[in-house]
Amino acid sequence: MSLALIPGSFDPMTVGHLDIVKRTLSLYDEVVVAVLVNAEKTYDHNLEERAEMARLTVAGLDRVRVVASEGLLVELFDELGADVIVKGVRNEKDRAYEEKMAAWNLEHNPKAHTIFLQAADDYELINSTHVRELVRAGKSPDSLVVPAVVDYLRNRGELGEA
């Protein structure tokens, strides 16, 4: 049984991320979405909140689960018995950054190979930063996240009433 690990900050998880998860499911038996902490990033939501939004995003998908970790990806890779790391890339800037991270991961865990999935055209302009900017401006990110995440943000008081 093959297991693909899809790591990220997911603040919050977008429909573009969900597309990567669904496409990965067609390649591997099980997918684990790993919500992680990147010390170089500032978050609007804590780790558990980001994990909850990820769970809401992948709800109903068989063979997908979400884990939250403050540890290193290369250690989580071994803990879960993963076969591969999968990263979605939207453009050359993403690819350059992710290739650097993949090289670091492989240097620290020779089993932690990364494959890249190019974002589908419909999703290449979507990112979590845009979602956060809309939410901060009081606008609903309806087309960028699943409805359950919009409801979650609204219930937390981050969005006005529909």
Secondary structure, DSSP 8 states (H G I E B T S, - for coil): --EEEEEE--TT--HHHHHHHHHHHTTSSEEEEEEE--TT---SS-HHHHHHHHHHHHTT-TTEEEEEESS-HHHHHHHHT-SEEEEEE-SHHHHHHHHHHHHHHHHH-TT--EEEEE--GGGTT--HHHHHHHHHTT---TTTS-HHHHHHHHHTTSS---
